[in-house]
Amino acid sequence: AIEADGRDMKALFRRSQALQKLGRLDQAVSDLQRCVSLEPKNKAFQEALRALGSSMHEKMKTMSCTDSKVEQMFQILLDPEEKDVDKKQKAAQNLIVLAREEAGAEKIFQSDGVRLLTQLLDTAKADLMLAALRTLVGLCSGHRSRTMAILVELGAPRLSAVLGVEHEQVSLAACNLLHVMFDSLKEGLQKDFRGKEDAVVLDSSKDLKLLIKHLLELLALEGASAHGRDNALNLLIKVVPRKSPKETNNTLSLWVIDQGLKKILEVGSTVCGAPGSLPVTENSRMSASVLLSKLYDDLKCDAERENFHHLCEDYVRSWFEGHELAGKLRAIQTVSCLLQGPSDAGNRVLELEGIMDSVLSLCASVCEAHQLVAVEALIHAADKAKRASFITANGVSLLKEIYKHSERDSIRIRALVGLCKLGSAGGTDFSMKQFAEGSTMKLAKQCRKWLCNETIDAGTRRWAVEGLAYLTFDADVKEEFVEDKAAMQAMFHLAKSEDRSVLYAVASTLVNCTNSYDHEEPDPQMLELAKYAKQHIPEQHPKDKPDFVKRRVRKLLTAGVVSALSCMVKSENPALTNSCRELISRVFLALVEEAEDRGGVVAQGGGKALIPLSLEGTEVGQTKAAQALAKITITSNPEMAFPGERIYEVVRPLVSLLHLQRTGLENFEGLMALTNLAGISERLRQKILKEKAVPMIEGYMFEEHELIRLAATECMCNMAMSKEVQELFLAEGSDRLKLMVLYSGEEDEKLRRAASGTLAMLTALHPPICKRIPQVTVHWLEILQALLLSPSAELQHRGAVVVMNMMAAEREVAEQLIASEMLEILSVLAKDKDKP
């Protein structure tokens, strides 16, 4: 418009507003000055120019003050003569704090800050490197153009090198910076302040791939630290796969598979202690498995999956063929990694010629390292139903032999886990036991013994938990385990340790002990048919009945299970997979089943831990966590259970329980919990409204199940304190008010109490509703009279409040009430001295 007509004042004014929002105040002033010169008497232009002038003055004042501060801080940090440690620490902290504010971040950036921060990184001093990395986080957060400029200045190789340093904190800070850079490059500008004109048109896909390429190279780099390798894997897990199936573009995953799958397998195939092996931690191989699993799950068609399989098979063959024993060990370790991650790919590789035979032959090796690799592969293969029968036929005798005769606990414990897996093939079916009577108990006893033996390293004791995860399908084993307080606490201690690969085994053991897995009661008719057809019928162990489960839960609570679970949830490790989250959610739901246990669960951090579980993970896991939150909210004071801002985070999970695909019990508990929240404050009611819960609450007011209908009506009663909800009752064509009036005349006293309470609230807070009541149903008068004549004092009180509000609100309505028998009823009630 301005190009066509440079005197278009409306266009000039709009552009000045846009420029002001973009932070380009000098150009905004120029446009406004042009507007004032074209129309000097326009007060809107004059006022806007004055306001902009004062904004510029304030900004210049702030900037000039900040300028000197930034220069001073860099001088202190980069001065080799400065020996005052406290002074340097203070300067570093000030720089980090300044970078968190947009104005400060932009000032550091404009003051040649990136070059100076690069100098701090190059000093190789841990404290200065940490200060530089944390300041760079502030500069990159939510600002794509700045992130791209910083990436050019620093270079991806330097960032990758810092990530791979031996100093654990520096590596973690570099990981955090890279994560922020990835988010900024992917999402673009997120802040109100826009510092660069071209920020919204820059293409950052090349920068993303460049960073990912260097992360992939770091995985196979011998000079990189073990922690750096773990951090690189964690970053790839977070930034490469799609966050949601709704996103259609999986090209980044495909690119990583083509460019870096073999590098990821290099980590997964590492044999600890072997010559030339990469430095890894106890979590590295598990992280590699999780990344492979997420990449595989991100594939959309058979052709993409087939390519993944071929790459894995080629990699395994490359080690298995022509590399003698060391190569065979690498190939078998790769199979273990794949079986723990994308098991379809693991099964395919397991079927390659010679692999399974090598696994079985190496199980009998005299070398401990070789035997460890083979036995672990055999254990992971036993997980898969298609291999279990083959291993039962060929591997059980071998595992028994190793367990009985090996002198090394590290080997025996793994052989025992293999036996545990094969022995638990019947699951919870009491009638299907693989081993002789008493054998399972002996295995479990040995597992507990190893678990409590602190002289054995944590990595080996983890396998004892793996064994219990399978053996606790047996109710006798569960009962003995919960009686052994030392074993329970040893397991909880492992769950809190740095070895996060134990998380799934701990969660599985607890699910078994609390019977929180899914189990449906079989249809009696189907049972009769199965008996007639001589089919196998699963049997429940007598010790898996509710009374036994309740006692086991109490013993777990006494032993400190909640604090262990809370620590597990806090973990940022890839081992905390969505399926692991689901298991933890199941356990929490079992722990809060009894109302008297809920206070203790909250006191030990259970309420706080449940919120992230209810917002992230599998749909089943989120629902179980949300139901546990609902149970806590129903019987506890929500403000005590979820203090501060946390109470507002509970609303969304509770609203999710109202969805139609949820069970009736979940709907009911969600409504009850929301009723409690809605009665606390207007801000909470607004949060419930924002989550679009009101239409769902209304829907359940028509539910056939009387308890759900009652809960929905009670919830609406509390929600009616909000102005927006009151307006809904006056909406044209709505039957909301009619339903409330009719429910006030129902036979169910609790429903009448909830509905008449809502009417009392509505008529008091929103008088126009009083006029509307006689219009919604011809029975309104007799319903109000029935309330006043009820034997229940609560119903009489509600009816009296509604009548009083209607009398005060509208003369015409008051005349209708007086013309009826209402006056006589009120007179009688007023004289009744027995009533309050």
C-alpha positions as a printed Julia matrix, in Angstrom:
836×3 Matrix{Float64}:
   0.0     0.0    0.0
   2.84    2.4    0.87
   4.63    1.56  -2.38
   1.46    2.49  -4.28
   0.83    5.63  -2.19
   3.59    6.93   0.1
   1.07    9.29   1.77
  -1.27    6.49   2.94
  -1.43    7.43   6.63
  -3.36    4.33   7.71
  -0.76    2.02   6.17
   2.12    4.06   7.62
   0.55    3.98  11.1
  -0.05    0.2   10.93
   3.51   -0.4    9.76
   4.86    1.72  12.63
   2.89   -0.47  15.08
   4.27   -3.64  13.48
   7.83   -2.3   13.56
   7.41   -1.34  17.21
   6.37   -4.9   18.08
   9.37   -6.23  16.15
  11.64   -4.07  18.31
  12.77   -1.84  15.42
  11.9     1.38  17.22
  13.97    3.75  15.05
  12.04    2.72  11.9
   8.74    2.87  13.82
   9.51    6.48  14.86
  10.29    7.41  11.25
   6.86    6.17  10.07
   5.06    7.95  12.93
   6.87   11.21  12.23
   5.72   10.92   8.6
   2.11   10.44   9.82
   2.34   13.54  12.07
   3.76   15.66   9.24
   0.88   14.59   6.96
  -1.8    15.2    9.62
  -0.37   17.42  12.41
  -3.65   17.72  14.35
  -4.29   13.96  14.68
  -4.16   13.28  18.45
  -3.74    9.5   17.99
  -0.53   10.03  15.99
   0.81   12.57  18.48
   0.09   10.31  21.49
   1.67    7.28  19.78
   4.8     9.29  18.94
   5.11   10.54  22.55
   4.71    7.0   23.95
   7.25    5.62  21.51
   9.7     8.4   22.38
   9.52    7.57  26.09
   9.94    3.82  25.31
  13.07    4.59  23.3
  14.43    6.76  26.1
  13.91    3.98  28.65
  15.48    1.44  26.34
  18.53    3.64  25.69
  18.93    4.21  29.43
  18.74    0.46  30.12
  21.1    -0.34  27.27
  23.75    2.18  28.32
  23.67    0.78  31.85
  23.83   -2.81  30.55
  26.67   -1.98  28.13
  29.13   -1.19  30.86
  28.04   -4.19  32.94
  28.61   -6.66  30.08
  32.07   -5.28  29.28
  33.04   -5.32  32.96
  31.95   -8.95  33.42
  33.89  -10.2   30.39
  36.98   -8.27  31.51
  36.92   -9.97  34.93
  36.39  -13.43  33.42
  39.04  -13.15  30.7
  41.69  -11.37  32.76
  44.48  -13.93  33.48
  45.79  -11.65  36.25
  42.48  -11.69  38.15
  42.99  -14.08  41.1
  39.85  -13.28  43.1
  37.79  -16.48  42.69
  34.64  -15.04  44.33
  34.74  -12.05  42.01
  35.0   -14.31  38.96
  32.13  -16.51  40.17
  29.93  -13.47  40.75
  30.74  -12.1   37.27
  29.9   -15.48  35.71
  26.6   -15.7   37.61
  25.65  -12.12  36.64
  26.32  -12.92  32.99
  24.09  -16.02  33.14
  21.26  -14.06  34.86
  21.57  -11.2   32.34
  21.31  -13.65  29.42
  17.96  -14.92  30.71
  16.33  -11.53  30.03
  15.7   -10.73  26.36
  17.19   -7.23  26.55
  20.29   -8.57  28.3
  20.67  -11.48  25.88
  20.43   -9.14  22.89
  22.96   -6.76  24.45
  25.47   -9.55  25.05
  24.95  -10.7   21.48
  25.39   -7.2   20.02
  28.47   -6.51  22.18
  30.6    -9.15  20.46
  29.54  -11.5   23.28
  29.62  -14.69  21.22
  33.33  -14.24  20.35
  34.13  -13.54  24.02
  32.1   -16.56  25.15
  34.03  -18.67  22.62
  37.24  -17.5   24.28
  35.86  -18.65  27.65
  35.11  -22.08  26.14
  38.63  -22.33  24.72
  40.23  -21.74  28.16
  39.45  -25.44  28.98
  38.75  -24.34  32.58
  35.61  -26.06  33.83
  34.13  -23.09  35.76
  34.61  -20.68  32.82
  33.29  -23.23  30.31
  30.16  -23.75  32.46
  29.58  -19.97  32.65
  29.94  -19.65  28.86
  27.62  -22.59  28.1
  24.91  -21.42  30.52
  25.07  -17.87  29.11
  24.75  -19.25  25.58
  21.6   -21.11  26.68
  20.0   -17.73  27.5
  21.08  -16.29  24.14
  19.64  -19.21  22.16
  16.38  -19.82  24.07
  13.44  -19.26  21.72
  15.46  -17.15  19.26
  16.18  -18.85  15.96
  18.16  -16.09  14.21
  20.51  -15.67  17.17
  20.9   -19.44  17.47
  21.89  -19.7   13.81
  24.42  -16.87  14.16
  25.9   -18.49  17.3
  26.12  -21.84  15.54
  28.09  -20.22  12.69
  30.42  -18.47  15.16
  31.05  -21.48  17.43
  30.86  -24.2   14.79
  29.26  -27.6   15.23
  32.66  -29.36  15.65
  33.53  -27.21  18.69
  30.13  -27.83  20.31
  30.47  -31.57  19.67
  33.98  -31.55  21.16
  32.75  -29.78  24.33
  29.96  -32.36  24.64
  32.57  -35.12  24.55
  34.85  -33.76  27.31
  35.64  -35.85  30.4
  34.22  -33.27  32.86
  30.69  -34.54  33.52
  29.09  -31.17  34.4
  30.57  -29.43  31.36
  29.33  -32.23  29.1
  25.84  -31.99  30.65
  25.79  -28.17  30.22
  26.8   -28.61  26.56
  23.99  -31.16  26.17
  21.51  -28.63  27.61
  22.77  -25.92  25.23
  22.44  -28.2   22.21
  18.92  -29.18  23.29
  17.93  -25.5   23.5
  19.53  -24.87  20.08
  17.6   -27.76  18.56
  14.33  -26.44  20.01
  15.01  -22.92  18.71
  15.96  -24.16  15.25
  12.88  -26.4   15.07
  10.28  -24.07  16.53
  11.56  -20.67  15.38
  10.9   -17.49  17.35
   8.67  -17.95  20.37
   9.15  -14.73  22.29
   7.26  -11.48  21.87
  10.53   -9.68  21.18
  11.72  -10.12  17.61
  15.26   -8.88  17.19
  16.02   -9.82  13.6
  14.02   -8.88  10.52
  15.02  -11.98   8.61
  14.5   -14.41  11.5
  11.17  -15.67  10.21
  12.41  -16.57   6.73
  15.7   -18.34   7.48
  15.81  -22.07   6.73
  17.38  -23.92   9.64
  17.07  -27.51   8.35
  20.71  -27.57   7.2
  21.88  -26.41  10.64
  19.78  -29.11  12.31
  21.29  -31.83  10.14
  24.79  -30.44  10.67
  24.42  -30.67  14.46
  22.91  -34.16  14.26
  25.72  -35.29  11.91
  28.35  -34.27  14.47
  26.41  -35.95  17.3
  26.36  -39.19  15.29
  30.11  -38.9   14.64
  30.69  -38.37  18.36
  29.04  -41.73  19.1
  31.79  -43.66  17.31
  34.65  -41.31  18.29
  37.18  -43.12  20.47
  38.38  -39.91  22.17
  34.89  -38.93  23.38
  34.05  -39.5   27.05
  31.5   -42.1   28.14
  29.25  -39.36  29.63
  29.52  -37.33  26.41
  28.43  -40.39  24.42
  25.43  -40.9   26.74
  24.48  -37.22  26.42
  24.68  -37.42  22.62
  22.37  -40.47  22.63
  19.91  -38.71  24.98
  19.85  -35.66  22.7
  19.18  -37.77  19.61
  16.32  -39.56  21.45
  14.74  -36.19  22.31
  15.14  -34.31  19.02
  15.04  -36.81  16.15
  11.84  -38.94  16.35
   8.46  -37.29  15.92
   6.81  -36.2   19.17
   3.37  -37.3   17.99
   1.92  -39.59  15.28
  -0.08  -36.54  14.13
   3.15  -35.1   12.7
   3.47  -36.54   9.21
   7.11  -35.69   8.46
   9.57  -38.39   9.54
  12.37  -37.4    7.13
  14.75  -36.58  10.0
  14.46  -40.14  11.35
  15.01  -41.59   7.86
  18.08  -39.38   7.39
  19.52  -40.46  10.76
  18.92  -44.14   9.93
  20.73  -43.77   6.59
  23.59  -41.64   7.94
  24.03  -42.92  11.47
  22.39  -46.29  12.21
  25.75  -48.07  12.09
  27.26  -45.49  14.44
  24.44  -46.09  16.95
  25.03  -49.84  16.62
  28.74  -49.22  17.34
  27.7   -48.14  20.86
  25.17  -50.97  21.2
  27.74  -53.58  20.14
  30.51  -52.43  22.49
  31.93  -55.26  24.57
  33.26  -53.75  27.79
  36.91  -54.51  28.44
  37.6   -55.69  24.89
  40.69  -54.18  23.16
  39.8   -50.96  21.3
  36.26  -50.79  22.73
  34.55  -47.41  23.09
  34.31  -45.88  26.6
  30.71  -46.43  27.76
  28.72  -46.23  31.01
  26.31  -48.83  32.38
  23.49  -46.85  30.68
  25.02  -46.46  27.21
  23.82  -49.7   25.61
  20.32  -49.23  27.04
  20.23  -45.67  25.62
  21.31  -47.02  22.22
  18.47  -49.61  22.4
  15.92  -46.92  23.25
  17.1   -44.7   20.37
  16.94  -47.62  17.91
  13.45  -48.49  19.17
  12.21  -44.89  18.75
  13.69  -44.64  15.24
  12.06  -47.94  14.27
   8.69  -46.88  15.71
   8.93  -43.64  13.71
   8.93  -45.52  10.39
   5.68  -45.37   8.45
   5.76  -48.14   5.84
   7.11  -51.64   5.15
   9.76  -50.35   2.72
  11.25  -48.09   5.44
  11.22  -50.93   7.97
  12.78  -53.33   5.46
  15.63  -50.86   4.9
  16.16  -50.71   8.69
  16.31  -54.53   8.85
  18.82  -54.73   5.98
  21.13  -52.17   7.58
  21.06  -54.08  10.9
  21.65  -57.43   9.19
  24.53  -56.02   7.14
  26.15  -54.6   10.28
  25.86  -57.9   12.19
  27.21  -59.89   9.21
  30.14  -57.48   8.86
  31.27  -58.42  12.39
  30.19  -62.05  12.4
  31.94  -63.03   9.18
  35.71  -62.72   8.94
  36.51  -61.18  12.35
  37.02  -64.4   14.28
  35.95  -64.53  17.95
  36.1   -60.77  18.7
  33.82  -60.1   15.73
  31.36  -62.8   16.79
  31.15  -61.22  20.26
  30.4   -57.8   18.71
  27.72  -59.38  16.5
  26.08  -61.14  19.48
  26.21  -57.93  21.57
  24.45  -56.13  18.68
  21.72  -58.79  18.73
  21.21  -58.15  22.49
  20.98  -54.4   21.86
  18.36  -54.88  19.13
  16.32  -57.38  21.19
  16.13  -54.8   24.01
  15.07  -52.09  21.51
  13.29  -52.83  18.2
  12.7   -56.54  18.94
  11.4   -57.23  15.4
  14.81  -56.27  14.07
  16.46  -58.31  16.85
  14.48  -61.42  15.94
  15.35  -61.02  12.27
  19.08  -60.79  13.08
  18.84  -63.71  15.54
  17.69  -65.91  12.68
  20.81  -65.23  10.59
  22.79  -68.38   9.97
  25.15  -69.32  12.8
  24.11  -66.6   15.3
  22.07  -68.79  17.66
  24.6   -71.63  17.49
  27.38  -69.19  18.43
  25.35  -67.88  21.36
  24.85  -71.42  22.72
  28.47  -72.44  22.19
  29.86  -69.27  23.82
  27.64  -69.85  26.86
  30.02  -72.69  27.69
  33.16  -70.55  27.19
  35.81  -70.53  29.91
  36.32  -66.77  29.43
  34.04  -64.77  31.74
  33.66  -61.79  29.34
  32.65  -64.08  26.46
  30.25  -66.03  28.63
  28.63  -62.81  29.9
  27.9   -61.58  26.36
  26.44  -64.95  25.29
  24.31  -65.53  28.4
  22.84  -61.99  28.19
  21.95  -62.56  24.52
  20.27  -65.84  25.47
  18.28  -64.08  28.2
  17.05  -61.33  25.85
  16.17  -63.92  23.19
  14.11  -65.86  25.78
  11.81  -62.83  26.06
  10.5   -63.43  22.56
   7.75  -66.04  22.26
   8.98  -67.3   18.87
  12.41  -68.12  20.33
  11.33  -69.25  23.82
  10.38  -72.81  22.78
  13.7   -73.27  20.93
  15.66  -71.98  23.95
  13.61  -74.12  26.35
  14.58  -77.16  24.29
  18.23  -76.17  23.79
  19.21  -73.66  26.44
  17.6   -74.67  29.76
  19.97  -77.55  30.44
  22.91  -75.32  29.51
  21.71  -72.51  31.82
  21.18  -74.97  34.66
  24.68  -76.29  34.13
  26.16  -72.77  34.22
  24.1   -71.83  37.29
  25.18  -74.94  39.23
  28.85  -75.1   38.3
  30.09  -71.61  37.45
  32.36  -70.11  40.09
  31.56  -66.52  39.1
  28.52  -64.82  40.63
  28.25  -62.45  37.64
  27.7   -65.47  35.34
  25.51  -67.46  37.75
  23.17  -64.54  38.34
  22.62  -64.09  34.59
  22.06  -67.81  34.09
  19.53  -67.66  36.92
  17.66  -64.79  35.18
  17.49  -66.88  32.01
  15.96  -69.71  34.02
  13.56  -67.24  35.69
  12.32  -66.0   32.32
  11.73  -69.5   31.01
  10.16  -70.55  34.31
   7.62  -67.7   34.23
   6.19  -68.56  30.8
   2.83  -69.35  32.43
   2.52  -65.79  33.76
  -0.01  -65.54  36.6
  -1.73  -68.8   35.62
  -1.36  -70.96  38.74
  -1.99  -74.17  36.8
   0.89  -73.63  34.32
   4.23  -73.99  36.06
   7.37  -74.76  34.09
   9.55  -75.96  36.97
   9.17  -78.59  39.66
   7.45  -77.68  42.92
   9.72  -75.5   45.04
  12.24  -74.67  42.26
  10.77  -71.2   41.68
  11.02  -70.4   45.38
  14.67  -71.5   45.46
  15.49  -69.27  42.48
  13.7   -66.31  44.13
  15.54  -66.87  47.4
  18.89  -66.81  45.57
  17.85  -63.61  43.74
  17.04  -61.91  47.03
  20.34  -63.11  48.5
  22.33  -61.57  45.63
  20.22  -58.41  45.71
  21.12  -57.8   49.37
  24.82  -58.59  48.89
  26.44  -55.14  48.72
  29.86  -56.61  47.97
  28.59  -57.46  44.47
  28.64  -54.52  42.02
  25.35  -52.73  41.24
  25.45  -53.8   37.57
  25.39  -57.47  38.61
  22.79  -56.98  41.37
  20.53  -55.42  38.74
  20.18  -58.87  37.21
  18.78  -60.15  40.51
  15.92  -57.62  40.1
  15.47  -58.82  36.5
  15.02  -62.34  37.89
  12.47  -61.19  40.46
  10.55  -59.31  37.74
   9.79  -62.72  36.23
   9.55  -64.85  39.35
   7.04  -62.5   41.05
   4.36  -63.75  38.68
   4.15  -66.5   41.32
   2.12  -65.37  44.35
   4.24  -67.42  46.78
   7.32  -65.51  45.58
   5.48  -62.17  46.05
   4.53  -63.08  49.58
   8.1   -64.03  50.53
   9.53  -60.93  48.83
   7.35  -58.44  50.75
   8.25  -60.21  53.99
  11.94  -59.58  53.24
  12.27  -55.88  54.1
  16.04  -55.87  53.44
  15.48  -57.15  49.88
  12.77  -54.55  49.19
  14.96  -51.7   50.43
  17.96  -52.99  48.46
  15.79  -52.93  45.33
  14.57  -49.39  46.09
  18.19  -48.29  46.65
  19.11  -49.66  43.21
  16.13  -47.81  41.68
  17.55  -44.54  43.02
  21.11  -45.29  41.8
  22.77  -43.95  38.66
  22.27  -47.27  36.83
  18.9   -46.44  35.28
  18.7   -49.68  33.25
  17.16  -51.29  36.35
  14.03  -49.08  36.21
  11.89  -51.39  34.08
  12.72  -54.49  36.16
  11.89  -52.67  39.42
   8.61  -51.36  37.98
   7.68  -54.85  36.66
   8.38  -56.45  40.06
   6.19  -53.86  41.81
   3.36  -54.31  39.28
   3.43  -58.04  39.99
   3.5   -57.57  43.77
   0.54  -55.14  43.69
  -1.37  -57.16  41.03
  -1.8   -53.93  39.06
  -1.61  -55.59  35.66
  -4.8   -55.92  33.58
  -6.88  -58.96  34.44
 -10.46  -59.49  33.34
 -12.9   -61.79  35.06
 -13.76  -64.58  32.58
 -17.37  -64.93  31.47
 -18.97  -67.85  33.44
 -20.64  -69.18  30.27
 -17.31  -69.16  28.42
 -15.75  -71.06  31.34
 -18.39  -73.75  31.08
 -17.81  -74.01  27.33
 -14.05  -74.26  27.86
 -14.53  -77.08  30.39
 -16.86  -78.88  28.0
 -14.32  -78.53  25.17
 -11.52  -79.64  27.55
  -9.64  -76.39  26.95
  -7.09  -75.0   29.4
  -8.63  -72.61  31.94
  -6.33  -70.1   33.72
  -6.44  -70.36  37.51
  -5.8   -67.59  40.05
  -3.39  -68.35  42.87
  -5.16  -68.29  46.26
  -2.59  -65.73  47.49
  -3.53  -63.32  44.69
  -6.93  -62.61  46.25
  -7.72  -58.98  47.34
  -6.88  -59.45  51.03
  -3.38  -60.71  50.23
  -2.81  -57.9   47.68
  -3.91  -55.29  50.25
  -1.42  -56.63  52.82
   1.39  -56.62  50.24
   0.65  -52.99  49.34
   0.83  -51.99  53.01
   4.21  -53.68  53.42
   5.58  -51.98  50.3
   4.39  -48.6   51.6
   6.09  -49.23  54.95
   9.34  -50.16  53.18
   9.43  -46.81  51.3
   8.13  -47.68  47.84
   6.74  -44.16  47.19
  10.07  -42.36  47.53
  11.68  -44.95  45.21
   8.96  -44.45  42.59
   9.26  -40.65  42.88
  13.02  -40.9   42.22
  12.37  -43.15  39.22
   9.97  -40.6   37.71
  12.47  -37.75  38.13
  14.96  -39.6   35.93
  15.78  -37.88  32.62
  17.32  -41.11  31.36
  16.08  -42.83  28.17
  15.57  -45.98  30.3
  12.41  -44.27  31.61
  10.47  -45.3   28.51
   6.74  -44.79  28.01
   6.08  -48.45  28.87
   8.12  -48.02  32.07
   6.07  -44.92  32.92
   2.91  -46.95  32.43
   4.1   -49.61  34.89
   4.91  -46.93  37.49
   1.44  -45.38  36.98
  -0.16  -48.79  37.56
   1.75  -49.21  40.83
   0.76  -45.73  42.05
  -2.9   -46.48  41.3
  -2.66  -49.67  43.36
  -0.98  -47.76  46.22
  -3.82  -45.2   46.49
  -6.62  -47.76  46.21
  -7.34  -47.53  49.94
  -8.34  -44.04  51.12
  -6.34  -44.32  54.36
  -3.06  -44.82  52.42
  -3.4   -41.73  50.23
  -2.13  -39.2   52.77
   1.1   -41.16  53.2
   1.59  -41.43  49.43
   1.2   -37.63  49.07
   3.51  -36.92  52.02
   6.31  -38.95  50.39
   6.05  -37.1   47.05
   3.56  -39.32  45.25
   1.22  -36.48  44.23
   4.06  -34.52  42.64
   5.36  -37.6   40.78
   1.91  -38.46  39.37
   1.49  -35.16  37.48
   4.19  -35.77  34.83
   3.06  -39.42  34.54
  -0.47  -38.23  33.73
   0.74  -35.86  31.0
   3.3   -38.0   29.17
   3.56  -41.66  28.13
   1.17  -44.27  26.81
  -2.56  -43.53  26.86
  -3.14  -46.32  29.41
  -0.33  -45.0   31.63
  -1.64  -41.44  31.53
  -5.15  -42.64  32.38
  -3.95  -44.74  35.35
  -1.93  -41.78  36.71
  -4.9   -39.42  36.21
  -7.17  -41.87  38.08
  -4.67  -42.0   40.96
  -4.67  -38.17  41.05
  -8.48  -38.23  41.11
  -8.55  -40.62  44.08
  -6.15  -38.35  46.0
  -8.16  -35.21  45.11
 -11.45  -36.8   46.23
 -10.38  -37.74  49.75
  -7.61  -35.21  50.52
  -7.58  -31.43  50.74
  -6.38  -30.6   47.19
  -4.61  -27.43  48.37
  -2.55  -29.52  50.8
  -1.95  -32.43  48.4
  -0.95  -30.15  45.49
   0.41  -26.92  46.99
   1.01  -23.69  45.06
   0.77  -23.77  41.27
   0.8   -27.57  41.21
  -2.96  -27.69  41.86
  -3.59  -26.09  38.44
  -1.52  -28.8   36.73
  -3.9   -31.45  38.08
  -6.91  -30.09  36.15
  -5.97  -31.36  32.67
  -5.38  -34.99  33.75
  -8.7   -34.99  35.63
 -10.56  -33.59  32.62
  -9.04  -36.39  30.48
 -10.97  -38.89  32.65
 -14.25  -37.45  31.28
 -13.59  -38.58  27.7
 -16.13  -41.07  26.36
 -13.6   -43.89  25.87
 -12.87  -43.95  29.62
 -14.65  -46.4   31.92
 -17.63  -45.42  34.06
 -15.5   -45.58  37.22
 -12.9   -43.24  35.67
 -15.66  -40.83  34.6
 -17.16  -40.88  38.11
 -13.84  -40.31  39.9
 -12.89  -37.54  37.45
 -16.19  -35.73  38.13
 -15.84  -36.11  41.91
 -12.29  -34.72  41.85
 -13.28  -31.78  39.62
 -16.17  -31.04  42.01
 -13.66  -30.61  44.83
 -11.4   -28.37  42.73
 -14.28  -26.24  41.41
 -15.31  -25.42  44.97
 -11.89  -23.94  45.87
 -11.41  -20.8   43.77
 -12.5   -18.89  40.68
  -9.07  -19.34  39.13
  -9.48  -23.12  39.28
 -12.96  -22.87  37.78
 -11.5   -20.79  34.95
  -8.84  -23.46  34.38
 -11.57  -26.13  34.18
 -13.49  -23.95  31.7
 -10.33  -23.44  29.63
  -9.86  -27.22  29.4
 -13.37  -27.39  27.82
 -14.71  -29.61  30.59
 -18.18  -28.01  30.95
 -19.78  -29.64  27.85
 -18.52  -33.06  29.07
 -19.87  -32.42  32.59
 -23.25  -31.51  31.06
 -23.21  -34.69  28.99
 -22.81  -36.84  32.09
 -25.83  -35.12  33.69
 -27.92  -37.22  31.26
 -26.07  -40.46  32.13
 -28.2   -43.48  33.02
 -25.93  -44.5   35.9
 -27.29  -42.65  38.91
 -23.92  -42.1   40.63
 -22.32  -40.58  37.52
 -25.4   -38.37  36.98
 -25.22  -37.22  40.6
 -21.46  -36.5   40.41
 -21.94  -34.45  37.23
 -24.75  -32.43  38.82
 -22.67  -31.75  41.95
 -19.77  -30.66  39.76
 -22.03  -28.29  37.82
 -23.28  -26.89  41.12
 -19.75  -25.75  42.02
 -18.99  -24.6   38.48
 -22.12  -22.41  38.59
 -20.21  -19.93  40.76
 -18.48  -18.75  37.55
 -20.1   -15.96  35.55
 -19.48  -17.77  32.23
 -21.33  -20.87  33.45
 -24.25  -18.77  34.75
 -24.62  -17.23  31.29
 -24.84  -20.71  29.76
 -28.07  -21.34  31.71
 -29.67  -18.36  29.93
 -28.5   -19.33  26.42
 -31.26  -19.52  23.79
 -32.39  -23.06  22.95
 -30.64  -24.54  25.99
 -32.35  -27.01  28.34
 -29.75  -26.68  31.1
 -32.01  -24.72  33.44
 -35.0   -26.97  32.71
 -32.93  -30.04  33.61
 -31.87  -28.5   36.94
 -35.47  -27.62  37.82
 -36.72  -31.11  36.92
 -33.85  -32.83  38.8
 -34.92  -30.79  41.87
 -38.15  -32.79  41.78
 -36.59  -36.27  41.33
 -37.02  -39.09  43.87
 -33.27  -39.48  44.46
 -32.64  -37.18  47.46
 -28.91  -36.69  46.73
 -29.67  -35.66  43.15
 -32.4   -33.28  44.37
 -29.97  -31.78  46.86
 -27.33  -31.16  44.16
 -29.8   -29.74  41.62
 -31.66  -27.51  44.1
 -28.28  -26.32  45.43
 -27.34  -25.3   41.89
 -30.65  -23.43  41.52
 -30.08  -21.65  44.86
 -26.59  -20.63  43.67
 -27.77  -19.49  40.23
 -30.73  -17.46  41.48
 -28.56  -15.71  44.08
 -25.65  -14.89  41.77
 -27.52  -14.23  38.52
 -31.03  -12.75  39.13
 -32.18  -12.91  35.42
 -32.38  -16.69  35.92
 -35.25  -16.15  38.41
 -37.46  -14.8   35.64
 -36.54  -17.72  33.38
 -37.47  -20.54  35.79
 -41.29  -20.26  35.31
 -40.75  -20.38  31.53
 -38.79  -23.65  31.35
 -41.41  -26.04  32.76
 -45.05  -25.86  33.9
 -44.11  -27.98  36.95
 -41.77  -25.37  38.46
 -44.21  -24.31  41.18
 -45.03  -27.79  42.44
 -41.29  -28.72  42.42
 -40.46  -25.69  44.63
 -43.4   -26.5   46.93
 -42.21  -30.13  47.18
 -38.76  -28.89  48.22
 -40.26  -26.74  50.98
 -42.5   -29.58  52.2
 -39.66  -32.16  52.17
 -38.78  -33.86  55.47
 -35.13  -33.01  54.76
 -34.03  -29.7   56.34
 -31.32  -29.31  53.64
 -33.86  -29.51  50.82
 -36.21  -27.11  52.65
 -33.36  -24.62  53.07
 -32.43  -24.8   49.37
 -36.07  -24.38  48.35
 -36.5   -21.39  50.68
 -33.37  -19.69  49.23
 -34.62  -20.18  45.63
 -38.08  -18.76  46.52
 -36.56  -15.8   48.38
 -34.28  -14.98  45.4
 -37.19  -15.23  42.95
 -39.38  -12.97  45.13
 -36.63  -10.35  45.25
 -35.74  -10.51  41.56
 -38.97   -9.97  39.62
 -42.4    -8.55  40.6
 -44.29  -10.74  38.13
 -42.67  -13.89  39.48
 -43.32  -12.76  43.07
 -47.05  -12.31  42.23
 -47.19  -15.85  40.81
 -45.61  -17.22  43.96
 -47.98  -15.29  46.28
 -51.01  -16.35  44.23
 -50.12  -20.0   44.87
 -50.01  -21.82  48.22
 -46.4   -20.76  48.68
 -47.2   -18.08  51.28
 -49.01  -20.55  53.52
 -46.15  -23.09  53.25
 -43.59  -20.41  54.14
 -45.72  -19.25  57.09
 -45.87  -22.79  58.49
 -42.11  -23.23  58.08
 -41.41  -19.89  59.74
 -43.39  -20.94  62.83
 -41.65  -24.34  63.13
 -39.34  -23.9   66.12
 -37.66  -27.27  65.53
 -36.12  -26.03  62.26
 -32.85  -24.05  62.29
